[in-house]
Amino acid sequence: MNFLKIVLTAALFVAAPTWAGDLTDPQNNAIRSAKQYLNMTGFSCKGLIKQLTSSAGDKYTVDQATYGAKQAGGC
């Protein structure tokens, strides 16, 4: 029974930042990178996501790049 309590408590702590609306470091970084790219030159939404995910760019996941692009106003 103690094991179950520990597992449930750990699951709650892991999920807490999501419930609180906190962003992950990669999400914050993707937003910052997207804003920097938008300040340098005009990007379409698709182009910005492609740049953020490219190996020549920041190598974010598609989800992180999409989130960053949307939050930065690029989509």
PQR file of N, CA, C, O and H, with PARSE charges and radii, in Angstrom:
ATOM      1  N   MET A   1       0.821  -1.198   0.000 -0.4000 1.5000
ATOM      2  CA  MET A   1       0.000   0.000   0.000 -0.0000 2.0000
ATOM      3  C   MET A   1       0.863   1.260   0.000  0.5500 1.7000
ATOM      4  O   MET A   1       0.509   2.252  -0.637 -0.5500 1.4000
ATOM      5  N   ASN A   2       1.999   1.227   0.714 -0.4000 1.5000
ATOM      6  CA  ASN A   2       2.879   2.389   0.716 -0.0000 2.0000
ATOM      7  C   ASN A   2       3.420   2.666  -0.677  0.5500 1.7000
ATOM      8  O   ASN A   2       3.574   3.820  -1.076 -0.5500 1.4000
ATOM      9  H   ASN A   2       2.286   0.421   1.231  0.4000 1.0000
ATOM     10  N   PHE A   3       3.706   1.599  -1.411 -0.4000 1.5000
ATOM     11  CA  PHE A   3       4.218   1.767  -2.768 -0.0000 2.0000
ATOM     12  C   PHE A   3       3.214   2.531  -3.630  0.5500 1.7000
ATOM     13  O   PHE A   3       3.592   3.424  -4.389 -0.5500 1.4000
ATOM     14  H   PHE A   3       3.581   0.662  -1.086  0.4000 1.0000
ATOM     15  N   LEU A   4       1.944   2.180  -3.509 -0.4000 1.5000
ATOM     16  CA  LEU A   4       0.901   2.848  -4.280 -0.0000 2.0000
ATOM     17  C   LEU A   4       0.819   4.326  -3.912  0.5500 1.7000
ATOM     18  O   LEU A   4       0.659   5.172  -4.791 -0.5500 1.4000
ATOM     19  H   LEU A   4       1.637   1.455  -2.892  0.4000 1.0000
ATOM     20  N   LYS A   5       0.924   4.642  -2.634 -0.4000 1.5000
ATOM     21  CA  LYS A   5       0.898   6.042  -2.195 -0.0000 2.0000
ATOM     22  C   LYS A   5       2.079   6.809  -2.778  0.5500 1.7000
ATOM     23  O   LYS A   5       1.934   7.953  -3.209 -0.5500 1.4000
ATOM     24  H   LYS A   5       1.054   3.954  -1.920  0.4000 1.0000
ATOM     25  N   ILE A   6       3.235   6.179  -2.789 -0.4000 1.5000
ATOM     26  CA  ILE A   6       4.431   6.834  -3.326 -0.0000 2.0000
ATOM     27  C   ILE A   6       4.265   7.092  -4.822  0.5500 1.7000
ATOM     28  O   ILE A   6       4.584   8.176  -5.311 -0.5500 1.4000
ATOM     29  H   ILE A   6       3.353   5.250  -2.439  0.4000 1.0000
ATOM     30  N   VAL A   7       3.770   6.100  -5.537 -0.4000 1.5000
ATOM     31  CA  VAL A   7       3.583   6.247  -6.983 -0.0000 2.0000
ATOM     32  C   VAL A   7       2.565   7.343  -7.281  0.5500 1.7000
ATOM     33  O   VAL A   7       2.788   8.173  -8.162 -0.5500 1.4000
ATOM     34  H   VAL A   7       3.511   5.219  -5.140  0.4000 1.0000
ATOM     35  N   LEU A   8       1.462   7.352  -6.563 -0.4000 1.5000
ATOM     36  CA  LEU A   8       0.442   8.377  -6.791 -0.0000 2.0000
ATOM     37  C   LEU A   8       0.953   9.770  -6.439  0.5500 1.7000
ATOM     38  O   LEU A   8       0.671  10.733  -7.152 -0.5500 1.4000
ATOM     39  H   LEU A   8       1.280   6.677  -5.847  0.4000 1.0000
ATOM     40  N   THR A   9       1.697   9.879  -5.353 -0.4000 1.5000
ATOM     41  CA  THR A   9       2.273  11.166  -4.964 -0.0000 2.0000
ATOM     42  C   THR A   9       3.259  11.653  -6.017  0.5500 1.7000
ATOM     43  O   THR A   9       3.256  12.830  -6.380 -0.5500 1.4000
ATOM     44  H   THR A   9       1.925   9.097  -4.775  0.4000 1.0000
ATOM     45  N   ALA A  10       4.092  10.758  -6.501 -0.4000 1.5000
ATOM     46  CA  ALA A  10       5.059  11.128  -7.542 -0.0000 2.0000
ATOM     47  C   ALA A  10       4.335  11.584  -8.806  0.5500 1.7000
ATOM     48  O   ALA A  10       4.742  12.560  -9.437 -0.5500 1.4000
ATOM     49  H   ALA A  10       4.095   9.802  -6.207  0.4000 1.0000
ATOM     50  N   ALA A  11       3.277  10.891  -9.173 -0.4000 1.5000
ATOM     51  CA  ALA A  11       2.517  11.269 -10.366 -0.0000 2.0000
ATOM     52  C   ALA A  11       1.903  12.653 -10.215  0.5500 1.7000
ATOM     53  O   ALA A  11       1.864  13.425 -11.173 -0.5500 1.4000
ATOM     54  H   ALA A  11       2.947  10.098  -8.660  0.4000 1.0000
ATOM     55  N   LEU A  12       1.428  12.968  -9.028 -0.4000 1.5000
ATOM     56  CA  LEU A  12       0.856  14.295  -8.786 -0.0000 2.0000
ATOM     57  C   LEU A  12       1.910  15.387  -8.901  0.5500 1.7000
ATOM     58  O   LEU A  12       1.647  16.448  -9.467 -0.5500 1.4000
ATOM     59  H   LEU A  12       1.459  12.342  -8.249  0.4000 1.0000
ATOM     60  N   PHE A  13       3.100  15.135  -8.369 -0.4000 1.5000
ATOM     61  CA  PHE A  13       4.166  16.134  -8.454 -0.0000 2.0000
ATOM     62  C   PHE A  13       4.622  16.338  -9.893  0.5500 1.7000
ATOM     63  O   PHE A  13       4.933  17.460 -10.291 -0.5500 1.4000
ATOM     64  H   PHE A  13       3.314  14.273  -7.910  0.4000 1.0000
ATOM     65  N   VAL A  14       4.664  15.281 -10.661 -0.4000 1.5000
ATOM     66  CA  VAL A  14       5.068  15.395 -12.063 -0.0000 2.0000
ATOM     67  C   VAL A  14       4.024  16.184 -12.845  0.5500 1.7000
ATOM     68  O   VAL A  14       4.378  16.988 -13.707 -0.5500 1.4000
ATOM     69  H   VAL A  14       4.412  14.369 -10.337  0.4000 1.0000
ATOM     70  N   ALA A  15       2.760  15.967 -12.560 -0.4000 1.5000
ATOM     71  CA  ALA A  15       1.687  16.631 -13.293 -0.0000 2.0000
ATOM     72  C   ALA A  15       1.417  18.044 -12.799  0.5500 1.7000
ATOM     73  O   ALA A  15       0.789  18.824 -13.514 -0.5500 1.4000
ATOM     74  H   ALA A  15       2.473  15.314 -11.860  0.4000 1.0000
ATOM     75  N   ALA A  16       1.865  18.396 -11.616 -0.4000 1.5000
ATOM     76  CA  ALA A  16       1.557  19.697 -11.025 -0.0000 2.0000
ATOM     77  C   ALA A  16       1.926  20.877 -11.913  0.5500 1.7000
ATOM     78  O   ALA A  16       1.108  21.787 -12.050 -0.5500 1.4000
ATOM     79  H   ALA A  16       2.376  17.762 -11.035  0.4000 1.0000
ATOM     80  N   PRO A  17       3.113  20.919 -12.528 -0.5600 1.5000
ATOM     81  CA  PRO A  17       3.418  22.073 -13.374  0.2800 2.0000
ATOM     82  C   PRO A  17       2.438  22.230 -14.536  0.5500 1.7000
ATOM     83  O   PRO A  17       2.124  23.353 -14.932 -0.5500 1.4000
ATOM     84  N   THR A  18       1.957  21.121 -15.080 -0.4000 1.5000
ATOM     85  CA  THR A  18       0.988  21.189 -16.167 -0.0000 2.0000
ATOM     86  C   THR A  18      -0.314  21.777 -15.675  0.5500 1.7000
ATOM     87  O   THR A  18      -0.923  22.603 -16.355 -0.5500 1.4000
ATOM     88  H   THR A  18       2.211  20.210 -14.758  0.4000 1.0000
ATOM     89  N   TRP A  19      -0.744  21.361 -14.502 -0.4000 1.5000
ATOM     90  CA  TRP A  19      -1.975  21.893 -13.936 -0.0000 2.0000
ATOM     91  C   TRP A  19      -1.842  23.372 -13.636  0.5500 1.7000
ATOM     92  O   TRP A  19      -2.801  24.131 -13.782 -0.5500 1.4000
ATOM     93  H   TRP A  19      -0.249  20.690 -13.950  0.4000 1.0000
ATOM     94  N   ALA A  20      -0.655  23.784 -13.215 -0.4000 1.5000
ATOM     95  CA  ALA A  20      -0.435  25.177 -12.840 -0.0000 2.0000
ATOM     96  C   ALA A  20      -0.251  26.067 -14.064  0.5500 1.7000
ATOM     97  O   ALA A  20      -0.213  27.290 -13.933 -0.5500 1.4000
ATOM     98  H   ALA A  20       0.123  23.168 -13.096  0.4000 1.0000
ATOM     99  N   GLY A  21      -0.139  25.479 -15.239 -0.4000 1.5000
ATOM    100  CA  GLY A  21       0.032  26.266 -16.445 -0.0000 2.0000
ATOM    101  C   GLY A  21       1.464  26.693 -16.695  0.5500 1.7000
ATOM    102  O   GLY A  21       1.713  27.545 -17.549 -0.5500 1.4000
ATOM    103  H   GLY A  21      -0.171  24.486 -15.345  0.4000 1.0000
ATOM    104  N   ASP A  22       2.410  26.118 -15.968 -0.4000 1.5000
ATOM    105  CA  ASP A  22       3.816  26.452 -16.169 -0.0000 2.0000
ATOM    106  C   ASP A  22       4.292  25.903 -17.504  0.5500 1.7000
ATOM    107  O   ASP A  22       3.863  24.840 -17.952 -0.5500 1.4000
ATOM    108  H   ASP A  22       2.208  25.426 -15.275  0.4000 1.0000
ATOM    109  N   LEU A  23       5.184  26.653 -18.125 -0.4000 1.5000
ATOM    110  CA  LEU A  23       5.778  26.195 -19.377 -0.0000 2.0000
ATOM    111  C   LEU A  23       7.068  25.458 -19.090  0.5500 1.7000
ATOM    112  O   LEU A  23       7.751  25.735 -18.105 -0.5500 1.4000
ATOM    113  H   LEU A  23       5.533  27.517 -17.762  0.4000 1.0000
ATOM    114  N   THR A  24       7.392  24.526 -19.951 -0.4000 1.5000
ATOM    115  CA  THR A  24       8.665  23.823 -19.822 -0.0000 2.0000
ATOM    116  C   THR A  24       9.779  24.730 -20.345  0.5500 1.7000
ATOM    117  O   THR A  24       9.515  25.705 -21.049 -0.5500 1.4000
ATOM    118  H   THR A  24       6.837  24.301 -20.752  0.4000 1.0000
ATOM    119  N   ASP A  25      11.010  24.406 -20.000 -0.4000 1.5000
ATOM    120  CA  ASP A  25      12.143  25.177 -20.519 -0.0000 2.0000
ATOM    121  C   ASP A  25      12.181  25.157 -22.046  0.5500 1.7000
ATOM    122  O   ASP A  25      12.378  26.207 -22.658 -0.5500 1.4000
ATOM    123  H   ASP A  25      11.224  23.614 -19.428  0.4000 1.0000
ATOM    124  N   PRO A  26      11.996  23.984 -22.686 -0.5600 1.5000
ATOM    125  CA  PRO A  26      11.994  23.994 -24.152  0.2800 2.0000
ATOM    126  C   PRO A  26      10.881  24.868 -24.747  0.5500 1.7000
ATOM    127  O   PRO A  26      11.082  25.499 -25.785 -0.5500 1.4000
ATOM    128  N   GLN A  27       9.719  24.910 -24.104 -0.4000 1.5000
ATOM    129  CA  GLN A  27       8.640  25.766 -24.605 -0.0000 2.0000
ATOM    130  C   GLN A  27       9.037  27.238 -24.504  0.5500 1.7000
ATOM    131  O   GLN A  27       8.859  28.002 -25.453 -0.5500 1.4000
ATOM    132  H   GLN A  27       9.555  24.398 -23.261  0.4000 1.0000
ATOM    133  N   ASN A  28       9.578  27.630 -23.345 -0.4000 1.5000
ATOM    134  CA  ASN A  28      10.032  29.014 -23.179 -0.0000 2.0000
ATOM    135  C   ASN A  28      11.122  29.358 -24.184  0.5500 1.7000
ATOM    136  O   ASN A  28      11.113  30.439 -24.772 -0.5500 1.4000
ATOM    137  H   ASN A  28       9.723  27.009 -22.574  0.4000 1.0000
ATOM    138  N   ASN A  29      12.055  28.443 -24.381 -0.4000 1.5000
ATOM    139  CA  ASN A  29      13.143  28.681 -25.331 -0.0000 2.0000
ATOM    140  C   ASN A  29      12.627  28.777 -26.762  0.5500 1.7000
ATOM    141  O   ASN A  29      13.104  29.601 -27.542 -0.5500 1.4000
ATOM    142  H   ASN A  29      12.063  27.564 -23.904  0.4000 1.0000
ATOM    143  N   ALA A  30      11.659  27.944 -27.104 -0.4000 1.5000
ATOM    144  CA  ALA A  30      11.092  27.977 -28.455 -0.0000 2.0000
ATOM    145  C   ALA A  30      10.378  29.300 -28.714  0.5500 1.7000
ATOM    146  O   ALA A  30      10.465  29.848 -29.813 -0.5500 1.4000
ATOM    147  H   ALA A  30      11.271  27.275 -26.470  0.4000 1.0000
ATOM    148  N   ILE A  31       9.680  29.811 -27.716 -0.4000 1.5000
ATOM    149  CA  ILE A  31       9.014  31.114 -27.858 -0.0000 2.0000
ATOM    150  C   ILE A  31      10.058  32.202 -28.087  0.5500 1.7000
ATOM    151  O   ILE A  31       9.915  33.033 -28.985 -0.5500 1.4000
ATOM    152  H   ILE A  31       9.609  29.366 -26.823  0.4000 1.0000
ATOM    153  N   ARG A  32      11.104  32.192 -27.272 -0.4000 1.5000
ATOM    154  CA  ARG A  32      12.164  33.195 -27.399 -0.0000 2.0000
ATOM    155  C   ARG A  32      12.835  33.110 -28.774  0.5500 1.7000
ATOM    156  O   ARG A  32      13.062  34.132 -29.423 -0.5500 1.4000
ATOM    157  H   ARG A  32      11.221  31.517 -26.543  0.4000 1.0000
ATOM    158  N   SER A  33      13.149  31.895 -29.210 -0.4000 1.5000
ATOM    159  CA  SER A  33      13.781  31.719 -30.522 -0.0000 2.0000
ATOM    160  C   SER A  33      12.866  32.193 -31.645  0.5500 1.7000
ATOM    161  O   SER A  33      13.313  32.862 -32.576 -0.5500 1.4000
ATOM    162  H   SER A  33      12.965  31.065 -28.683  0.4000 1.0000
ATOM    163  N   ALA A  34      11.589  31.847 -31.555 -0.4000 1.5000
ATOM    164  CA  ALA A  34      10.632  32.257 -32.586 -0.0000 2.0000
ATOM    165  C   ALA A  34      10.551  33.777 -32.667  0.5500 1.7000
ATOM    166  O   ALA A  34      10.518  34.338 -33.762 -0.5500 1.4000
ATOM    167  H   ALA A  34      11.225  31.304 -30.798  0.4000 1.0000
ATOM    168  N   LYS A  35      10.520  34.442 -31.527 -0.4000 1.5000
ATOM    169  CA  LYS A  35      10.479  35.911 -31.518 -0.0000 2.0000
ATOM    170  C   LYS A  35      11.730  36.489 -32.162  0.5500 1.7000
ATOM    171  O   LYS A  35      11.655  37.466 -32.907 -0.5500 1.4000
ATOM    172  H   LYS A  35      10.547  33.986 -30.637  0.4000 1.0000
ATOM    173  N   GLN A  36      12.880  35.886 -31.877 -0.4000 1.5000
ATOM    174  CA  GLN A  36      14.128  36.371 -32.469 -0.0000 2.0000
ATOM    175  C   GLN A  36      14.113  36.209 -33.986  0.5500 1.7000
ATOM    176  O   GLN A  36      14.515  37.122 -34.708 -0.5500 1.4000
ATOM    177  H   GLN A  36      12.941  35.091 -31.272  0.4000 1.0000
ATOM    178  N   TYR A  37      13.657  35.065 -34.474 -0.4000 1.5000
ATOM    179  CA  TYR A  37      13.573  34.857 -35.922 -0.0000 2.0000
ATOM    180  C   TYR A  37      12.599  35.844 -36.559  0.5500 1.7000
ATOM    181  O   TYR A  37      12.872  36.381 -37.633 -0.5500 1.4000
ATOM    182  H   TYR A  37      13.330  34.324 -33.887  0.4000 1.0000
ATOM    183  N   LEU A  38      11.469  36.083 -35.905 -0.4000 1.5000
ATOM    184  CA  LEU A  38      10.484  37.011 -36.459 -0.0000 2.0000
ATOM    185  C   LEU A  38      11.015  38.440 -36.488  0.5500 1.7000
ATOM    186  O   LEU A  38      10.661  39.213 -37.379 -0.5500 1.4000
ATOM    187  H   LEU A  38      11.247  35.647 -35.033  0.4000 1.0000
ATOM    188  N   ASN A  39      11.856  38.796 -35.531 -0.4000 1.5000
ATOM    189  CA  ASN A  39      12.449  40.133 -35.516 -0.0000 2.0000
ATOM    190  C   ASN A  39      13.498  40.299 -36.609  0.5500 1.7000
ATOM    191  O   ASN A  39      13.716  41.411 -37.090 -0.5500 1.4000
ATOM    192  H   ASN A  39      12.143  38.169 -34.807  0.4000 1.0000
ATOM    193  N   MET A  40      14.146  39.214 -37.006 -0.4000 1.5000
ATOM    194  CA  MET A  40      15.198  39.281 -38.027 -0.0000 2.0000
ATOM    195  C   MET A  40      14.612  39.393 -39.430  0.5500 1.7000
ATOM    196  O   MET A  40      15.086  40.186 -40.243 -0.5500 1.4000
ATOM    197  H   MET A  40      13.969  38.311 -36.615  0.4000 1.0000
ATOM    198  N   THR A  41      13.597  38.613 -39.709 -0.4000 1.5000
ATOM    199  CA  THR A  41      13.038  38.563 -41.061 -0.0000 2.0000
ATOM    200  C   THR A  41      11.622  38.002 -41.004  0.5500 1.7000
ATOM    201  O   THR A  41      11.211  37.423 -39.999 -0.5500 1.4000
ATOM    202  H   THR A  41      13.211  37.968 -39.048  0.4000 1.0000
ATOM    203  N   GLY A  42      10.897  38.178 -42.078 -0.4000 1.5000
ATOM    204  CA  GLY A  42       9.539  37.657 -42.130 -0.0000 2.0000
ATOM    205  C   GLY A  42       9.526  36.161 -42.402  0.5500 1.7000
ATOM    206  O   GLY A  42      10.193  35.685 -43.320 -0.5500 1.4000
ATOM    207  H   GLY A  42      11.232  38.648 -42.894  0.4000 1.0000
ATOM    208  N   PHE A  43       8.782  35.437 -41.621 -0.4000 1.5000
ATOM    209  CA  PHE A  43       8.613  33.998 -41.806 -0.0000 2.0000
ATOM    210  C   PHE A  43       7.131  33.702 -41.892  0.5500 1.7000
ATOM    211  O   PHE A  43       6.326  34.313 -41.189 -0.5500 1.4000
ATOM    212  H   PHE A  43       8.239  35.823 -40.875  0.4000 1.0000
ATOM    213  N   SER A  44       6.775  32.772 -42.747 -0.4000 1.5000
ATOM    214  CA  SER A  44       5.426  32.226 -42.688 -0.0000 2.0000
ATOM    215  C   SER A  44       5.377  31.313 -41.468  0.5500 1.7000
ATOM    216  O   SER A  44       6.414  30.957 -40.908 -0.5500 1.4000
ATOM    217  H   SER A  44       7.430  32.276 -43.317  0.4000 1.0000
ATOM    218  N   CYS A  45       4.193  30.943 -41.071 -0.4000 1.5000
ATOM    219  CA  CYS A  45       4.056  30.026 -39.933 -0.0000 2.0000
ATOM    220  C   CYS A  45       4.819  28.734 -40.211  0.5500 1.7000
ATOM    221  O   CYS A  45       5.595  28.267 -39.377 -0.5500 1.4000
ATOM    222  H   CYS A  45       3.351  31.232 -41.526  0.4000 1.0000
ATOM    223  N   LYS A  46       4.590  28.167 -41.385 -0.4000 1.5000
ATOM    224  CA  LYS A  46       5.245  26.908 -41.754 -0.0000 2.0000
ATOM    225  C   LYS A  46       6.760  27.079 -41.826  0.5500 1.7000
ATOM    226  O   LYS A  46       7.504  26.206 -41.380 -0.5500 1.4000
ATOM    227  H   LYS A  46       3.960  28.546 -42.062  0.4000 1.0000
ATOM    228  N   GLY A  47       7.217  28.192 -42.382 -0.4000 1.5000
ATOM    229  CA  GLY A  47       8.649  28.456 -42.497 -0.0000 2.0000
ATOM    230  C   GLY A  47       9.317  28.623 -41.145  0.5500 1.7000
ATOM    231  O   GLY A  47      10.441  28.167 -40.937 -0.5500 1.4000
ATOM    232  H   GLY A  47       6.612  28.901 -42.744  0.4000 1.0000
ATOM    233  N   LEU A  48       8.614  29.283 -40.223 -0.4000 1.5000
ATOM    234  CA  LEU A  48       9.158  29.481 -38.880 -0.0000 2.0000
ATOM    235  C   LEU A  48       9.285  28.149 -38.154  0.5500 1.7000
ATOM    236  O   LEU A  48      10.305  27.888 -37.515 -0.5500 1.4000
ATOM    237  H   LEU A  48       7.701  29.654 -40.393  0.4000 1.0000
ATOM    238  N   ILE A  49       8.272  27.314 -38.243 -0.4000 1.5000
ATOM    239  CA  ILE A  49       8.320  25.993 -37.609 -0.0000 2.0000
ATOM    240  C   ILE A  49       9.434  25.156 -38.231  0.5500 1.7000
ATOM    241  O   ILE A  49      10.155  24.449 -37.526 -0.5500 1.4000
ATOM    242  H   ILE A  49       7.443  27.527 -38.762  0.4000 1.0000
ATOM    243  N   LYS A  50       9.572  25.237 -39.550 -0.4000 1.5000
ATOM    244  CA  LYS A  50      10.635  24.495 -40.232 -0.0000 2.0000
ATOM    245  C   LYS A  50      12.007  24.956 -39.748  0.5500 1.7000
ATOM    246  O   LYS A  50      12.892  24.131 -39.520 -0.5500 1.4000
ATOM    247  H   LYS A  50       8.986  25.811 -40.123  0.4000 1.0000
ATOM    248  N   GLN A  51      12.189  26.266 -39.590 -0.4000 1.5000
ATOM    249  CA  GLN A  51      13.459  26.798 -39.107 -0.0000 2.0000
ATOM    250  C   GLN A  51      13.731  26.350 -37.671  0.5500 1.7000
ATOM    251  O   GLN A  51      14.852  25.962 -37.343 -0.5500 1.4000
ATOM    252  H   GLN A  51      11.470  26.935 -39.775  0.4000 1.0000
ATOM    253  N   LEU A  52      12.719  26.403 -36.826 -0.4000 1.5000
ATOM    254  CA  LEU A  52      12.889  26.023 -35.423 -0.0000 2.0000
ATOM    255  C   LEU A  52      13.204  24.539 -35.257  0.5500 1.7000
ATOM    256  O   LEU A  52      13.874  24.150 -34.300 -0.5500 1.4000
ATOM    257  H   LEU A  52      11.809  26.719 -37.092  0.4000 1.0000
ATOM    258  N   THR A  53      12.725  23.711 -36.181 -0.4000 1.5000
ATOM    259  CA  THR A  53      12.949  22.264 -36.066 -0.0000 2.0000
ATOM    260  C   THR A  53      14.157  21.775 -36.852  0.5500 1.7000
ATOM    261  O   THR A  53      14.575  20.629 -36.689 -0.5500 1.4000
ATOM    262  H   THR A  53      12.181  24.027 -36.958  0.4000 1.0000
ATOM    263  N   SER A  54      14.717  22.615 -37.692 -0.4000 1.5000
ATOM    264  CA  SER A  54      15.793  22.153 -38.572 -0.0000 2.0000
ATOM    265  C   SER A  54      17.093  21.901 -37.818  0.5500 1.7000
ATOM    266  O   SER A  54      17.335  22.462 -36.749 -0.5500 1.4000
ATOM    267  H   SER A  54      14.377  23.546 -37.825  0.4000 1.0000
ATOM    268  N   SER A  55      17.913  21.049 -38.402 -0.4000 1.5000
ATOM    269  CA  SER A  55      19.219  20.765 -37.803 -0.0000 2.0000
ATOM    270  C   SER A  55      20.138  21.971 -37.908  0.5500 1.7000
ATOM    271  O   SER A  55      21.084  22.094 -37.130 -0.5500 1.4000
ATOM    272  H   SER A  55      17.716  20.594 -39.271  0.4000 1.0000
ATOM    273  N   ALA A  56      19.875  22.865 -38.859 -0.4000 1.5000
ATOM    274  CA  ALA A  56      20.651  24.102 -38.978 -0.0000 2.0000
ATOM    275  C   ALA A  56      20.099  25.183 -38.056  0.5500 1.7000
ATOM    276  O   ALA A  56      20.748  26.204 -37.827 -0.5500 1.4000
ATOM    277  H   ALA A  56      19.106  22.766 -39.490  0.4000 1.0000
ATOM    278  N   GLY A  57      18.909  24.957 -37.532 -0.4000 1.5000
ATOM    279  CA  GLY A  57      18.269  25.915 -36.634 -0.0000 2.0000
ATOM    280  C   GLY A  57      18.430  25.490 -35.189  0.5500 1.7000
ATOM    281  O   GLY A  57      19.531  25.187 -34.730 -0.5500 1.4000
ATOM    282  H   GLY A  57      18.381  24.128 -37.718  0.4000 1.0000
ATOM    283  N   ASP A  58      17.314  25.474 -34.485 -0.4000 1.5000
ATOM    284  CA  ASP A  58      17.357  25.215 -33.045 -0.0000 2.0000
ATOM    285  C   ASP A  58      17.062  23.779 -32.647  0.5500 1.7000
ATOM    286  O   ASP A  58      17.210  23.421 -31.478 -0.5500 1.4000
ATOM    287  H   ASP A  58      16.420  25.720 -34.858  0.4000 1.0000
ATOM    288  N   LYS A  59      16.648  22.952 -33.597 -0.4000 1.5000
ATOM    289  CA  LYS A  59      16.399  21.527 -33.360 -0.0000 2.0000
ATOM    290  C   LYS A  59      15.304  21.249 -32.327  0.5500 1.7000
ATOM    291  O   LYS A  59      15.395  20.277 -31.577 -0.5500 1.4000
ATOM    292  H   LYS A  59      16.528  23.242 -34.546  0.4000 1.0000
ATOM    293  N   TYR A  60      14.271  22.097 -32.283 -0.4000 1.5000
ATOM    294  CA  TYR A  60      13.140  21.826 -31.400 -0.0000 2.0000
ATOM    295  C   TYR A  60      12.294  20.715 -32.009  0.5500 1.7000
ATOM    296  O   TYR A  60      12.360  20.460 -33.212 -0.5500 1.4000
ATOM    297  H   TYR A  60      14.197  22.886 -32.892  0.4000 1.0000
ATOM    298  N   THR A  61      11.505  20.061 -31.177 -0.4000 1.5000
ATOM    299  CA  THR A  61      10.538  19.108 -31.710 -0.0000 2.0000
ATOM    300  C   THR A  61       9.469  19.901 -32.458  0.5500 1.7000
ATOM    301  O   THR A  61       9.355  21.114 -32.281 -0.5500 1.4000
ATOM    302  H   THR A  61      11.451  20.268 -30.200  0.4000 1.0000
ATOM    303  N   VAL A  62       8.695  19.223 -33.287 -0.4000 1.5000
ATOM    304  CA  VAL A  62       7.628  19.902 -34.023 -0.0000 2.0000
ATOM    305  C   VAL A  62       6.625  20.513 -33.050  0.5500 1.7000
ATOM    306  O   VAL A  62       6.159  21.632 -33.266 -0.5500 1.4000
ATOM    307  H   VAL A  62       8.788  18.238 -33.431  0.4000 1.0000
ATOM    308  N   ASP A  63       6.288  19.793 -31.984 -0.4000 1.5000
ATOM    309  CA  ASP A  63       5.344  20.319 -30.996 -0.0000 2.0000
ATOM    310  C   ASP A  63       5.888  21.571 -30.322  0.5500 1.7000
ATOM    311  O   ASP A  63       5.165  22.557 -30.174 -0.5500 1.4000
ATOM    312  H   ASP A  63       6.667  18.884 -31.809  0.4000 1.0000
ATOM    313  N   GLN A  64       7.163  21.545 -29.908 -0.4000 1.5000
ATOM    314  CA  GLN A  64       7.767  22.707 -29.262 -0.0000 2.0000
ATOM    315  C   GLN A  64       7.833  23.887 -30.223  0.5500 1.7000
ATOM    316  O   GLN A  64       7.522  25.017 -29.849 -0.5500 1.4000
ATOM    317  H   GLN A  64       7.750  20.744 -30.028  0.4000 1.0000
ATOM    318  N   ALA A  65       8.238  23.622 -31.456 -0.4000 1.5000
ATOM    319  CA  ALA A  65       8.353  24.687 -32.453 -0.0000 2.0000
ATOM    320  C   ALA A  65       6.992  25.291 -32.782  0.5500 1.7000
ATOM    321  O   ALA A  65       6.863  26.508 -32.910 -0.5500 1.4000
ATOM    322  H   ALA A  65       8.492  22.703 -31.759  0.4000 1.0000
ATOM    323  N   THR A  66       5.988  24.448 -32.917 -0.4000 1.5000
ATOM    324  CA  THR A  66       4.640  24.935 -33.208 -0.0000 2.0000
ATOM    325  C   THR A  66       4.130  25.793 -32.065  0.5500 1.7000
ATOM    326  O   THR A  66       3.556  26.859 -32.290 -0.5500 1.4000
ATOM    327  H   THR A  66       6.092  23.459 -32.814  0.4000 1.0000
ATOM    328  N   TYR A  67       4.336  25.335 -30.848 -0.4000 1.5000
ATOM    329  CA  TYR A  67       3.908  26.103 -29.681 -0.0000 2.0000
ATOM    330  C   TYR A  67       4.627  27.450 -29.647  0.5500 1.7000
ATOM    331  O   TYR A  67       3.998  28.491 -29.457 -0.5500 1.4000
ATOM    332  H   TYR A  67       4.802  24.469 -30.666  0.4000 1.0000
ATOM    333  N   GLY A  68       5.945  27.424 -29.833 -0.4000 1.5000
ATOM    334  CA  GLY A  68       6.720  28.658 -29.806 -0.0000 2.0000
ATOM    335  C   GLY A  68       6.298  29.628 -30.887  0.5500 1.7000
ATOM    336  O   GLY A  68       6.172  30.827 -30.637 -0.5500 1.4000
ATOM    337  H   GLY A  68       6.455  26.578 -29.988  0.4000 1.0000
ATOM    338  N   ALA A  69       6.078  29.116 -32.095 -0.4000 1.5000
ATOM    339  CA  ALA A  69       5.665  29.968 -33.209 -0.0000 2.0000
ATOM    340  C   ALA A  69       4.307  30.607 -32.946  0.5500 1.7000
ATOM    341  O   ALA A  69       4.108  31.788 -33.228 -0.5500 1.4000
ATOM    342  H   ALA A  69       6.180  28.142 -32.298  0.4000 1.0000
ATOM    343  N   LYS A  70       3.381  29.834 -32.410 -0.4000 1.5000
ATOM    344  CA  LYS A  70       2.051  30.375 -32.107 -0.0000 2.0000
ATOM    345  C   LYS A  70       2.120  31.424 -31.006  0.5500 1.7000
ATOM    346  O   LYS A  70       1.506  32.485 -31.117 -0.5500 1.4000
ATOM    347  H   LYS A  70       3.543  28.874 -32.181  0.4000 1.0000
ATOM    348  N   GLN A  71       2.860  31.132 -29.950 -0.4000 1.5000
ATOM    349  CA  GLN A  71       2.955  32.063 -28.829 -0.0000 2.0000
ATOM    350  C   GLN A  71       3.704  33.341 -29.203  0.5500 1.7000
ATOM    351  O   GLN A  71       3.458  34.398 -28.623 -0.5500 1.4000
ATOM    352  H   GLN A  71       3.359  30.270 -29.860  0.4000 1.0000
ATOM    353  N   ALA A  72       4.610  33.246 -30.166 -0.4000 1.5000
ATOM    354  CA  ALA A  72       5.376  34.418 -30.605 -0.0000 2.0000
ATOM    355  C   ALA A  72       4.600  35.252 -31.625  0.5500 1.7000
ATOM    356  O   ALA A  72       5.048  36.329 -32.017 -0.5500 1.4000
ATOM    357  H   ALA A  72       4.810  32.387 -30.637  0.4000 1.0000
ATOM    358  N   GLY A  73       3.453  34.761 -32.049 -0.4000 1.5000
ATOM    359  CA  GLY A  73       2.639  35.496 -33.008 -0.0000 2.0000
ATOM    360  C   GLY A  73       2.979  35.199 -34.455  0.5500 1.7000
ATOM    361  O   GLY A  73       2.571  35.935 -35.354 -0.5500 1.4000
ATOM    362  H   GLY A  73       3.089  33.886 -31.731  0.4000 1.0000
ATOM    363  N   GLY A  74       3.720  34.132 -34.688 -0.4000 1.5000
ATOM    364  CA  GLY A  74       4.106  33.782 -36.049 -0.0000 2.0000
ATOM    365  C   GLY A  74       3.100  32.918 -36.775  0.5500 1.7000
ATOM    366  O   GLY A  74       3.235  32.683 -37.976 -0.5500 1.4000
ATOM    367  H   GLY A  74       4.051  33.534 -33.958  0.4000 1.0000
ATOM    368  N   CYS A  75       2.095  32.443 -36.066 -0.4000 1.5000
ATOM    369  CA  CYS A  75       1.060  31.593 -36.684 -0.0000 2.0000
ATOM    370  C   CYS A  75      -0.327  32.108 -36.318  0.5500 1.7000
ATOM    371  O   CYS A  75      -1.330  31.531 -36.739 -0.5500 1.4000
ATOM    372  H   CYS A  75       1.984  32.634 -35.091  0.4000 1.0000
TER
END
